[in-house]
Amino acid sequence: MDFNKFLISLSKIKNIPLPGESSQLKMSPPFRRELMEVYKDAKPHAKKAGVLALFYPDYQHCTKLALILRKTYHGVHSAQVGFPGGRYEVQDKTLKQTALRETYEEIGVSINFIDVIQQMTEIYIPPSNFYVQPYMAITKSLPKFKKQDSEVEAIIEVPVSQLLDDRFVVNKSVMSSNGKLVNVPAYELCGHVVWGATAMMLSEIKNLLGQLT
């Protein structure tokens, strides 16, 4: 998708209701309902996080979206694909500021070059007990990415045309947080399997962009 056309489409975004939770649930793992029940007592005390869906033009002026592949570590989101972002810190005035700060820390894009366009629907992630607030944002030139080596294995530059193409929606066997192989709906983007909460947030973004184009 041409980035100038993408920007024209985004100008209509404030007039369209968010697709919301029903859109997220289209890409929900089958065990999510069970996890929600397991974590129902922990949920009121969940931590907060902000993440950024950052769109930008490449050298050919095609629209891309930045995702990250997380490092392998001892945690429930080890080696998974996600958005740049992270935990709310006391110095952050808002979750939007959290998302912008973490994006700079993880992929090196300064907040001075980012315009936040739309707050998306919040999502609860049971295994890590987080409420995550996603935001759609743009930068109008190709970023000079610099990954945070301690947390980010790779930056994944996804053509928006892939996200909008239903052929990239798949079912895959993945390792769940309890160590079992499960079949889940996912996106296969740039050779990476994107599932769980990230896929759920992408589903809402995809449905919203589909209404704009």
Short mmCIF file of the C-alpha atoms (twelve columns), coordinates in Angstrom:
data_MODEL
# 
_entry.id   MODEL 
# 
loop_
_atom_site.group_PDB 
_atom_site.id 
_atom_site.type_symbol 
_atom_site.label_atom_id 
_atom_site.label_alt_id 
_atom_site.label_comp_id 
_atom_site.label_asym_id 
_atom_site.label_seq_id 
_atom_site.Cartn_x 
_atom_site.Cartn_y 
_atom_site.Cartn_z 
_atom_site.pdbx_PDB_model_num 
ATOM 1   C CA . MET A 1   0.000   0.000   0.000  1 
ATOM 2   C CA . ASP A 2   1.348   3.404   -0.990 1 
ATOM 3   C CA . PHE A 3   2.128   5.441   2.131  1 
ATOM 4   C CA . ASN A 4   0.490   8.634   0.846  1 
ATOM 5   C CA . LYS A 5   -2.744  6.731   0.209  1 
ATOM 6   C CA . PHE A 6   -2.394  5.187   3.656  1 
ATOM 7   C CA . LEU A 7   -2.154  8.654   5.234  1 
ATOM 8   C CA . ILE A 8   -5.260  9.819   3.365  1 
ATOM 9   C CA . SER A 9   -7.146  6.781   4.671  1 
ATOM 10  C CA . LEU A 10  -5.972  7.458   8.227  1 
ATOM 11  C CA . SER A 11  -7.490  10.936  8.078  1 
ATOM 12  C CA . LYS A 12  -10.911 9.226   8.345  1 
ATOM 13  C CA . ILE A 13  -10.046 7.130   11.380 1 
ATOM 14  C CA . LYS A 14  -11.640 9.330   14.048 1 
ATOM 15  C CA . ASN A 15  -15.043 8.933   12.357 1 
ATOM 16  C CA . ILE A 16  -15.062 5.129   12.526 1 
ATOM 17  C CA . PRO A 17  -15.934 3.198   15.713 1 
ATOM 18  C CA . LEU A 18  -13.285 0.747   16.879 1 
ATOM 19  C CA . PRO A 19  -14.026 -2.880  15.946 1 
ATOM 20  C CA . GLY A 20  -13.348 -3.703  19.609 1 
ATOM 21  C CA . GLU A 21  -13.136 -6.964  21.542 1 
ATOM 22  C CA . SER A 22  -15.247 -8.930  19.067 1 
ATOM 23  C CA . SER A 23  -12.582 -8.239  16.457 1 
ATOM 24  C CA . GLN A 24  -9.763  -9.250  18.809 1 
ATOM 25  C CA . LEU A 25  -11.493 -12.541 19.635 1 
ATOM 26  C CA . LYS A 26  -11.315 -13.662 16.001 1 
ATOM 27  C CA . MET A 27  -7.634  -14.427 16.624 1 
ATOM 28  C CA . SER A 28  -7.992  -15.607 20.218 1 
ATOM 29  C CA . PRO A 29  -6.271  -18.856 21.252 1 
ATOM 30  C CA . PRO A 30  -8.854  -21.564 22.069 1 
ATOM 31  C CA . PHE A 31  -7.662  -21.785 25.672 1 
ATOM 32  C CA . ARG A 32  -8.131  -18.052 26.420 1 
ATOM 33  C CA . ARG A 33  -11.496 -18.516 28.150 1 
ATOM 34  C CA . GLU A 34  -9.984  -21.126 30.465 1 
ATOM 35  C CA . LEU A 35  -7.070  -18.822 31.282 1 
ATOM 36  C CA . MET A 36  -9.435  -15.925 32.004 1 
ATOM 37  C CA . GLU A 37  -11.152 -18.108 34.590 1 
ATOM 38  C CA . VAL A 38  -7.842  -19.199 36.144 1 
ATOM 39  C CA . TYR A 39  -6.666  -15.577 36.464 1 
ATOM 40  C CA . LYS A 40  -9.969  -14.010 37.522 1 
ATOM 41  C CA . ASP A 41  -8.706  -13.239 41.049 1 
ATOM 42  C CA . ALA A 42  -5.413  -11.813 39.780 1 
ATOM 43  C CA . LYS A 43  -7.018  -9.685  37.072 1 
ATOM 44  C CA . PRO A 44  -8.115  -6.780  39.346 1 
ATOM 45  C CA . HIS A 45  -4.447  -6.354  40.336 1 
ATOM 46  C CA . ALA A 46  -3.035  -6.603  36.810 1 
ATOM 47  C CA . LYS A 47  -0.079  -4.455  35.798 1 
ATOM 48  C CA . LYS A 48  -0.383  -1.914  32.983 1 
ATOM 49  C CA . ALA A 49  1.534   -1.676  29.717 1 
ATOM 50  C CA . GLY A 50  1.468   0.399   26.541 1 
ATOM 51  C CA . VAL A 51  2.474   -0.774  23.061 1 
ATOM 52  C CA . LEU A 52  2.784   0.947   19.693 1 
ATOM 53  C CA . ALA A 53  1.711   -0.188  16.234 1 
ATOM 54  C CA . LEU A 54  4.107   2.037   14.285 1 
ATOM 55  C CA . PHE A 55  3.500   2.504   10.536 1 
ATOM 56  C CA . TYR A 56  6.067   4.082   8.223  1 
ATOM 57  C CA . PRO A 57  7.155   4.251   4.539  1 
ATOM 58  C CA . ASP A 58  9.995   2.135   3.178  1 
ATOM 59  C CA . TYR A 59  12.385  3.192   0.386  1 
ATOM 60  C CA . GLN A 60  9.709   2.419   -2.231 1 
ATOM 61  C CA . HIS A 61  7.155   4.432   -0.217 1 
ATOM 62  C CA . CYS A 62  5.213   1.260   0.651  1 
ATOM 63  C CA . THR A 63  3.575   1.199   4.086  1 
ATOM 64  C CA . LYS A 64  5.149   -1.048  6.690  1 
ATOM 65  C CA . LEU A 65  4.515   -1.914  10.339 1 
ATOM 66  C CA . ALA A 66  7.272   -2.496  12.905 1 
ATOM 67  C CA . LEU A 67  7.069   -5.610  15.089 1 
ATOM 68  C CA . ILE A 68  9.778   -7.114  17.280 1 
ATOM 69  C CA . LEU A 69  10.988  -10.633 17.968 1 
ATOM 70  C CA . ARG A 70  11.726  -10.885 21.655 1 
ATOM 71  C CA . LYS A 71  14.827  -12.547 23.035 1 
ATOM 72  C CA . THR A 72  14.681  -16.057 24.428 1 
ATOM 73  C CA . TYR A 73  14.405  -15.777 28.220 1 
ATOM 74  C CA . HIS A 74  12.739  -17.442 31.205 1 
ATOM 75  C CA . GLY A 75  9.263   -15.957 30.808 1 
ATOM 76  C CA . VAL A 76  5.870   -16.519 29.201 1 
ATOM 77  C CA . HIS A 77  6.566   -14.315 26.165 1 
ATOM 78  C CA . SER A 78  10.024  -15.694 25.392 1 
ATOM 79  C CA . ALA A 79  10.950  -15.655 21.679 1 
ATOM 80  C CA . GLN A 80  7.520   -14.356 20.666 1 
ATOM 81  C CA . VAL A 81  6.651   -11.627 18.187 1 
ATOM 82  C CA . GLY A 82  5.081   -8.495  19.628 1 
ATOM 83  C CA . PHE A 83  4.740   -4.748  19.342 1 
ATOM 84  C CA . PRO A 84  7.403   -2.441  20.731 1 
ATOM 85  C CA . GLY A 85  6.254   -1.368  24.165 1 
ATOM 86  C CA . GLY A 86  6.289   -2.383  27.777 1 
ATOM 87  C CA . ARG A 87  5.397   -1.842  31.389 1 
ATOM 88  C CA . TYR A 88  4.065   1.433   32.759 1 
ATOM 89  C CA . GLU A 89  6.670   3.190   34.932 1 
ATOM 90  C CA . VAL A 90  6.104   5.811   37.616 1 
ATOM 91  C CA . GLN A 91  7.725   8.533   35.480 1 
ATOM 92  C CA . ASP A 92  5.158   7.989   32.706 1 
ATOM 93  C CA . LYS A 93  2.235   10.404  32.780 1 
ATOM 94  C CA . THR A 94  0.082   8.186   30.546 1 
ATOM 95  C CA . LEU A 95  0.172   4.777   28.893 1 
ATOM 96  C CA . LYS A 96  0.682   6.588   25.590 1 
ATOM 97  C CA . GLN A 97  3.892   7.996   27.029 1 
ATOM 98  C CA . THR A 98  4.815   4.474   28.145 1 
ATOM 99  C CA . ALA A 99  4.350   3.161   24.601 1 
ATOM 100 C CA . LEU A 100 6.422   5.989   23.101 1 
ATOM 101 C CA . ARG A 101 9.226   5.648   25.666 1 
ATOM 102 C CA . GLU A 102 9.437   1.888   25.274 1 
ATOM 103 C CA . THR A 103 9.376   2.156   21.483 1 
ATOM 104 C CA . TYR A 104 12.390  4.440   21.618 1 
ATOM 105 C CA . GLU A 105 14.177  2.099   24.024 1 
ATOM 106 C CA . GLU A 106 13.427  -1.065  22.035 1 
ATOM 107 C CA . ILE A 107 13.724  0.015   18.394 1 
ATOM 108 C CA . GLY A 108 15.358  3.453   18.587 1 
ATOM 109 C CA . VAL A 109 12.615  5.634   17.046 1 
ATOM 110 C CA . SER A 110 12.477  9.011   18.792 1 
ATOM 111 C CA . ILE A 111 9.147   10.294  20.075 1 
ATOM 112 C CA . ASN A 112 9.904   13.534  18.184 1 
ATOM 113 C CA . PHE A 113 9.240   11.724  14.897 1 
ATOM 114 C CA . ILE A 114 6.107   9.817   15.947 1 
ATOM 115 C CA . ASP A 115 2.476   10.932  15.674 1 
ATOM 116 C CA . VAL A 116 0.008   8.843   17.668 1 
ATOM 117 C CA . ILE A 117 -3.158  8.518   15.587 1 
ATOM 118 C CA . GLN A 118 -5.560  6.282   17.484 1 
ATOM 119 C CA . GLN A 119 -5.941  4.530   20.816 1 
ATOM 120 C CA . MET A 120 -7.115  0.959   20.206 1 
ATOM 121 C CA . THR A 121 -9.031  -1.432  22.458 1 
ATOM 122 C CA . GLU A 122 -7.286  -2.515  25.649 1 
ATOM 123 C CA . ILE A 123 -6.581  -6.235  26.067 1 
ATOM 124 C CA . TYR A 124 -5.933  -8.399  29.126 1 
ATOM 125 C CA . ILE A 125 -3.114  -10.972 28.936 1 
ATOM 126 C CA . PRO A 126 -3.661  -13.686 31.565 1 
ATOM 127 C CA . PRO A 127 -0.266  -15.502 31.591 1 
ATOM 128 C CA . SER A 128 1.648   -12.313 32.465 1 
ATOM 129 C CA . ASN A 129 -1.303  -10.605 34.238 1 
ATOM 130 C CA . PHE A 130 -1.070  -7.401  32.203 1 
ATOM 131 C CA . TYR A 131 -3.602  -4.997  30.784 1 
ATOM 132 C CA . VAL A 132 -2.088  -3.766  27.535 1 
ATOM 133 C CA . GLN A 133 -3.140  -0.540  25.841 1 
ATOM 134 C CA . PRO A 134 -2.225  -0.459  22.125 1 
ATOM 135 C CA . TYR A 135 -1.905  2.693   20.029 1 
ATOM 136 C CA . MET A 136 -1.668  3.205   16.264 1 
ATOM 137 C CA . ALA A 137 1.023   5.670   15.239 1 
ATOM 138 C CA . ILE A 138 2.970   6.852   12.209 1 
ATOM 139 C CA . THR A 139 6.348   8.269   11.362 1 
ATOM 140 C CA . LYS A 140 6.487   9.949   7.960  1 
ATOM 141 C CA . SER A 141 9.976   8.858   6.996  1 
ATOM 142 C CA . LEU A 142 11.854  5.568   7.068  1 
ATOM 143 C CA . PRO A 143 13.124  5.185   10.663 1 
ATOM 144 C CA . LYS A 144 16.754  4.541   11.510 1 
ATOM 145 C CA . PHE A 145 16.059  1.521   13.662 1 
ATOM 146 C CA . LYS A 146 18.358  0.580   16.532 1 
ATOM 147 C CA . LYS A 147 17.285  -2.488  18.474 1 
ATOM 148 C CA . GLN A 148 17.739  -2.927  22.204 1 
ATOM 149 C CA . ASP A 149 20.080  -5.911  22.194 1 
ATOM 150 C CA . SER A 150 19.212  -7.002  25.728 1 
ATOM 151 C CA . GLU A 151 15.508  -7.540  24.921 1 
ATOM 152 C CA . VAL A 152 15.018  -7.552  21.152 1 
ATOM 153 C CA . GLU A 153 16.289  -10.337 18.914 1 
ATOM 154 C CA . ALA A 154 15.134  -8.695  15.667 1 
ATOM 155 C CA . ILE A 155 12.985  -5.915  14.235 1 
ATOM 156 C CA . ILE A 156 10.413  -7.270  11.782 1 
ATOM 157 C CA . GLU A 157 9.305   -4.883  9.020  1 
ATOM 158 C CA . VAL A 158 5.867   -6.092  7.921  1 
ATOM 159 C CA . PRO A 159 4.291   -4.822  4.692  1 
ATOM 160 C CA . VAL A 160 0.760   -3.693  5.503  1 
ATOM 161 C CA . SER A 161 -0.345  -5.505  2.352  1 
ATOM 162 C CA . GLN A 162 0.497   -8.783  4.143  1 
ATOM 163 C CA . LEU A 163 -1.550  -7.880  7.205  1 
ATOM 164 C CA . LEU A 164 -4.585  -7.036  5.072  1 
ATOM 165 C CA . ASP A 165 -4.312  -10.228 2.998  1 
ATOM 166 C CA . ASP A 166 -6.356  -13.130 4.420  1 
ATOM 167 C CA . ARG A 167 -3.899  -15.594 2.880  1 
ATOM 168 C CA . PHE A 168 -1.512  -14.729 5.715  1 
ATOM 169 C CA . VAL A 169 -3.999  -15.940 8.352  1 
ATOM 170 C CA . VAL A 170 -3.059  -19.490 9.356  1 
ATOM 171 C CA . ASN A 171 -3.458  -22.119 12.059 1 
ATOM 172 C CA . LYS A 172 -0.242  -23.190 13.767 1 
ATOM 173 C CA . SER A 173 0.896   -25.443 16.600 1 
ATOM 174 C CA . VAL A 174 2.710   -23.375 19.230 1 
ATOM 175 C CA . MET A 175 4.006   -23.913 22.752 1 
ATOM 176 C CA . SER A 176 1.588   -22.394 25.278 1 
ATOM 177 C CA . SER A 177 2.569   -20.837 28.613 1 
ATOM 178 C CA . ASN A 178 1.866   -24.164 30.371 1 
ATOM 179 C CA . GLY A 179 4.319   -26.016 28.140 1 
ATOM 180 C CA . LYS A 180 1.788   -27.778 25.905 1 
ATOM 181 C CA . LEU A 181 1.574   -27.739 22.115 1 
ATOM 182 C CA . VAL A 182 -1.706  -26.165 21.025 1 
ATOM 183 C CA . ASN A 183 -3.252  -25.208 17.690 1 
ATOM 184 C CA . VAL A 184 -3.983  -21.481 17.457 1 
ATOM 185 C CA . PRO A 185 -5.081  -18.918 14.859 1 
ATOM 186 C CA . ALA A 186 -2.112  -16.819 13.797 1 
ATOM 187 C CA . TYR A 187 -0.641  -14.499 11.202 1 
ATOM 188 C CA . GLU A 188 2.404   -15.646 9.256  1 
ATOM 189 C CA . LEU A 189 4.185   -12.362 8.538  1 
ATOM 190 C CA . CYS A 190 7.652   -12.108 7.011  1 
ATOM 191 C CA . GLY A 191 8.252   -15.744 7.919  1 
ATOM 192 C CA . HIS A 192 7.289   -15.285 11.585 1 
ATOM 193 C CA . VAL A 193 4.276   -16.787 13.363 1 
ATOM 194 C CA . VAL A 194 2.359   -14.086 15.250 1 
ATOM 195 C CA . TRP A 195 -0.228  -15.377 17.718 1 
ATOM 196 C CA . GLY A 196 -1.820  -14.696 21.095 1 
ATOM 197 C CA . ALA A 197 -2.423  -11.144 22.278 1 
ATOM 198 C CA . THR A 198 -0.353  -9.625  19.469 1 
ATOM 199 C CA . ALA A 199 -2.477  -11.393 16.845 1 
ATOM 200 C CA . MET A 200 -5.627  -10.270 18.662 1 
ATOM 201 C CA . MET A 201 -4.508  -6.638  18.580 1 
ATOM 202 C CA . LEU A 202 -3.477  -6.979  14.938 1 
ATOM 203 C CA . SER A 203 -6.939  -8.331  14.159 1 
ATOM 204 C CA . GLU A 204 -8.566  -5.133  15.404 1 
ATOM 205 C CA . ILE A 205 -6.076  -3.000  13.471 1 
ATOM 206 C CA . LYS A 206 -6.634  -5.069  10.329 1 
ATOM 207 C CA . ASN A 207 -10.420 -4.738  10.592 1 
ATOM 208 C CA . LEU A 208 -10.177 -0.993  11.190 1 
ATOM 209 C CA . LEU A 209 -7.837  -0.480  8.222  1 
ATOM 210 C CA . GLY A 210 -10.121 -2.629  6.112  1 
ATOM 211 C CA . GLN A 211 -12.922 -0.133  6.735  1 
ATOM 212 C CA . LEU A 212 -10.685 2.773   5.751  1 
ATOM 213 C CA . THR A 213 -9.448  1.401   2.429  1 
# 
